[in-house]
C-alpha cells in the first residue's frame, strides 16, 4: 500500500506526451472498460469535456455518465433540460440506465450461454440413450455367457458389476477424449464467455462427474436385467 501511495503522489502533477501534445496529470483513477464488457480493463486518459469537445465538428458523439440518487430513470427529463440550458444545439439521444445498458451488453453472452446449454443438454440426452442402447445390446449378445457364469456359481452382484464395468469404461474413455478436446478448444470458446474461465476447474470436474452419474443410471437397467436372468433360459437363448 505504501508503494502504491508513493507512486500516486509521484504521478500527480507530472507532464506526459500524448498525441503530439503535453498534458499534465491531475489525478489517477482505476483502469476501466470502454469498448465491451468482456474486454480486459485498460488504461485510458480523461480530459475536461468543456475544453476538449466544444467546437469540435469532427466529433461524432460523446457518452455522458451520471450518478444519481434513487431511481435513475426519473432523471431523464431533468438531464435533457440541463443540457439544453448549456447548449440548445446539442442533440441528446439514447438516454438509458446503467442496468439497461448492462442488460443489452450481456445479451450476446447470455444468448450464447443459452444455446450452448441447450446443445449440451441435447448431447447429454443423446449420450445417455447411446450408453443405454450399447449396454443393452452388449447384454443381449452375452446372454448365454451370463447364463453359463451363473450356472457355474457366479453371483448376481458379480454379473451386475460386470455389466456396470462395461458401461462405465465406455463413459470414462469418452469423457477423457471429450475433456482433451475441450481443453484444446478452450481458447476459441473464451471469446464467447464472460465471468467464467474457459478452463474453469469446477466445470471440468462437475461435468464429468454428472456424465458418470447419468451413465451409471443408464447402465443400471440392462445390468439388473442381466443379473435377474434365469440360468436355464439363458443357456437356451439363441
C-alpha positions as CSV (number, residue, x, y, z in Angstrom):
1,X,0.0,0.0,0.0
2,X,2.9,2.4,0.8
3,X,4.4,1.8,-2.6
4,X,1.1,2.5,-4.4
5,X,0.6,5.7,-2.4
6,X,4.1,6.9,-3.2
7,X,3.6,6.0,-6.9
8,X,0.4,8.1,-7.0
9,X,2.0,11.1,-5.4
10,X,4.8,11.0,-7.9
11,X,2.4,10.7,-10.9
12,X,0.1,13.6,-10.0
13,X,1.5,16.8,-11.4
14,X,3.8,15.2,-13.9
15,X,3.5,16.0,-17.6
16,X,3.4,13.4,-20.3
17,X,3.4,13.5,-24.1
18,X,0.1,12.4,-25.6
19,X,-0.8,12.5,-29.3
20,X,1.8,15.2,-30.1
21,X,0.9,17.5,-27.1
22,X,2.0,17.7,-23.5
23,X,-0.7,17.1,-20.8
24,X,-0.5,17.4,-17.0
25,X,-1.7,14.6,-14.7
26,X,-4.2,16.0,-12.2
27,X,-5.5,12.7,-10.7
28,X,-5.5,9.0,-11.0
29,X,-8.4,6.5,-11.5
30,X,-8.6,2.8,-11.8
31,X,-8.3,1.0,-15.2
32,X,-11.7,0.7,-16.9
33,X,-13.6,-1.0,-19.8
34,X,-14.5,1.4,-22.6
35,X,-15.5,-0.8,-25.6
36,X,-17.1,-4.0,-24.4
37,X,-17.9,-5.6,-21.1
38,X,-15.9,-8.7,-21.8
39,X,-12.6,-6.9,-22.6
40,X,-9.7,-6.7,-20.1
41,X,-9.5,-3.4,-18.1
42,X,-7.3,-1.0,-19.9
43,X,-5.6,2.3,-19.0
44,X,-7.0,5.4,-20.5
45,X,-6.9,9.2,-20.2
46,X,-9.8,11.6,-19.3
47,X,-9.9,15.2,-20.4
48,X,-12.2,18.1,-19.4
49,X,-15.2,17.8,-21.6
50,X,-15.8,21.6,-21.9
51,X,-12.3,22.3,-23.2
52,X,-11.8,19.2,-25.3
53,X,-15.1,18.8,-27.2
54,X,-16.5,22.3,-27.6
55,X,-16.4,23.4,-31.2
56,X,-15.0,20.0,-32.4
57,X,-17.0,19.4,-35.6
58,X,-15.3,16.1,-36.3
59,X,-16.7,14.6,-33.1
60,X,-19.4,12.0,-33.8
61,X,-20.7,12.0,-30.3
62,X,-19.8,11.5,-26.6
63,X,-21.2,9.4,-23.8
64,X,-22.1,11.2,-20.5
65,X,-22.4,9.1,-17.4
66,X,-24.3,10.4,-14.4
67,X,-24.6,9.0,-10.9
68,X,-28.0,9.7,-9.3
69,X,-29.9,9.1,-6.1
70,X,-32.9,6.9,-6.2
71,X,-34.4,5.7,-9.5
72,X,-32.1,6.9,-12.3
73,X,-34.9,6.7,-14.9
74,X,-36.7,9.6,-13.2
75,X,-33.8,12.0,-14.1
76,X,-34.3,11.7,-17.9
77,X,-36.2,14.9,-18.3
78,X,-34.0,16.8,-15.9
79,X,-30.9,15.8,-17.8
80,X,-32.4,16.9,-21.1
81,X,-33.3,20.3,-19.7
82,X,-29.9,20.8,-18.1
83,X,-28.1,20.1,-21.3
84,X,-30.5,22.3,-23.3
85,X,-29.7,25.2,-21.0
86,X,-26.0,24.8,-21.6
87,X,-26.2,24.3,-25.4
88,X,-29.6,24.2,-27.1
89,X,-27.9,22.9,-30.3
90,X,-26.7,19.7,-28.8
91,X,-28.7,16.6,-29.8
92,X,-29.4,14.4,-26.8
93,X,-30.3,10.8,-27.6
94,X,-30.1,7.2,-26.3
95,X,-30.7,8.0,-22.6
96,X,-30.8,4.8,-20.6
97,X,-30.0,3.5,-17.2
98,X,-26.8,1.5,-16.4
99,X,-29.0,-1.5,-15.7
100,X,-30.5,-1.4,-19.2
101,X,-27.1,-0.8,-20.7
102,X,-25.6,-3.8,-18.9
103,X,-28.5,-6.0,-19.9
104,X,-28.1,-5.1,-23.5
105,X,-24.3,-5.6,-23.4
106,X,-24.7,-9.0,-21.8
107,X,-27.4,-10.2,-24.2
108,X,-24.9,-11.8,-26.7
109,X,-23.2,-13.7,-23.9
110,X,-26.5,-14.8,-22.3
111,X,-27.8,-15.9,-25.7
112,X,-24.6,-17.8,-26.4
113,X,-24.8,-19.4,-22.9
114,X,-28.4,-20.5,-23.6
115,X,-27.6,-22.0,-26.9
116,X,-24.5,-23.8,-25.5
117,X,-26.6,-25.0,-22.6
118,X,-29.3,-26.3,-24.9
119,X,-26.7,-28.1,-27.1
120,X,-25.1,-29.5,-24.0
121,X,-28.4,-30.9,-22.8
122,X,-29.1,-32.5,-26.1
123,X,-25.7,-34.0,-26.2
124,X,-26.2,-35.3,-22.6
125,X,-29.5,-36.8,-23.6
126,X,-28.1,-38.5,-26.7
127,X,-25.1,-39.8,-24.9
128,X,-27.4,-41.3,-22.1
129,X,-29.6,-43.0,-24.7
130,X,-26.5,-44.2,-26.6
131,X,-24.9,-45.7,-23.4
132,X,-28.2,-47.4,-22.5
133,X,-28.5,-48.8,-26.1
134,X,-24.9,-50.0,-26.3
135,X,-25.0,-51.8,-22.9
136,X,-28.4,-53.3,-23.6
137,X,-27.1,-54.7,-26.9
138,X,-23.9,-56.0,-25.2
139,X,-26.1,-57.7,-22.6
140,X,-28.3,-59.3,-25.2
141,X,-25.2,-60.7,-27.0
142,X,-23.8,-62.0,-23.8
143,X,-27.0,-63.7,-22.5
144,X,-25.7,-67.2,-23.0
145,X,-22.3,-66.3,-21.4
146,X,-24.1,-64.8,-18.5
147,X,-26.2,-67.9,-18.1
148,X,-23.1,-70.1,-18.1
149,X,-21.4,-67.9,-15.5
150,X,-24.5,-68.0,-13.3
151,X,-24.8,-71.8,-13.8
152,X,-21.2,-72.2,-12.6
153,X,-21.9,-70.3,-9.5
154,X,-21.5,-66.6,-10.4
155,X,-23.4,-64.3,-8.0
156,X,-26.0,-61.7,-9.2
157,X,-23.8,-59.0,-7.7
158,X,-20.8,-60.2,-9.9
159,X,-22.9,-60.1,-13.0
160,X,-24.3,-56.7,-12.1
161,X,-20.7,-55.4,-11.5
162,X,-19.5,-56.9,-14.9
163,X,-22.2,-55.1,-16.9
164,X,-21.7,-51.8,-15.0
165,X,-18.0,-52.0,-15.6
166,X,-18.5,-52.2,-19.3
167,X,-20.7,-49.1,-19.4
168,X,-18.6,-47.0,-17.1
169,X,-15.5,-47.9,-19.0
170,X,-17.0,-46.6,-22.2
171,X,-18.1,-43.4,-20.3
172,X,-14.6,-42.9,-18.9
173,X,-12.9,-43.3,-22.2
174,X,-15.4,-40.9,-23.9
175,X,-15.1,-38.4,-21.0
176,X,-11.3,-38.4,-21.3
177,X,-11.5,-37.8,-25.1
178,X,-14.1,-35.1,-24.6
179,X,-12.0,-33.3,-21.9
180,X,-8.9,-33.4,-24.1
181,X,-10.9,-31.8,-27.0
182,X,-12.5,-29.2,-24.6
183,X,-9.0,-28.1,-23.4
184,X,-7.8,-27.7,-27.0
185,X,-10.9,-25.6,-27.9
186,X,-11.0,-23.6,-24.7
187,X,-9.1,-20.7,-26.2
188,X,-11.6,-20.4,-29.0
189,X,-14.5,-20.6,-26.6
190,X,-13.1,-17.9,-24.4
191,X,-14.4,-15.2,-26.7
192,X,-18.0,-16.3,-26.0
193,X,-17.6,-16.4,-22.2
194,X,-17.9,-13.6,-19.7
195,X,-17.1,-14.0,-16.0
196,X,-16.1,-17.7,-16.5
197,X,-12.7,-19.0,-17.3
198,X,-12.6,-21.4,-20.3
199,X,-10.5,-23.8,-18.1
200,X,-12.8,-23.4,-15.0
201,X,-11.9,-26.3,-12.7
202,X,-15.4,-26.6,-11.3
203,X,-16.8,-27.1,-14.8
204,X,-14.2,-29.6,-15.7
205,X,-14.9,-31.6,-12.6
206,X,-18.6,-31.3,-12.3
207,X,-19.5,-32.1,-15.9
208,X,-17.5,-35.4,-16.0
209,X,-19.0,-36.3,-12.6
210,X,-22.5,-35.7,-13.9
211,X,-21.8,-37.8,-17.0
212,X,-20.6,-40.6,-14.9
213,X,-23.7,-40.4,-12.7
214,X,-26.0,-40.4,-15.8
215,X,-24.0,-43.3,-17.3
216,X,-24.4,-45.3,-14.1
217,X,-28.2,-44.8,-14.2
218,X,-28.3,-45.7,-17.9
219,X,-26.4,-48.9,-17.2
220,X,-28.5,-50.0,-14.2
221,X,-31.5,-51.1,-16.2
222,X,-29.7,-53.6,-18.5
223,X,-27.3,-54.6,-15.7
224,X,-30.2,-55.5,-13.4
225,X,-31.9,-57.3,-16.2
226,X,-28.8,-59.4,-16.9
227,X,-28.4,-60.2,-13.1
228,X,-32.0,-61.4,-13.0
229,X,-31.7,-63.8,-15.9
230,X,-32.7,-67.4,-15.3
231,X,-29.6,-69.5,-16.0
232,X,-31.6,-72.3,-17.7
233,X,-33.4,-69.8,-20.0
234,X,-30.1,-68.0,-20.7
235,X,-28.4,-71.2,-21.7
236,X,-31.2,-71.9,-24.2
237,X,-31.1,-68.4,-25.6
238,X,-30.1,-68.0,-29.3
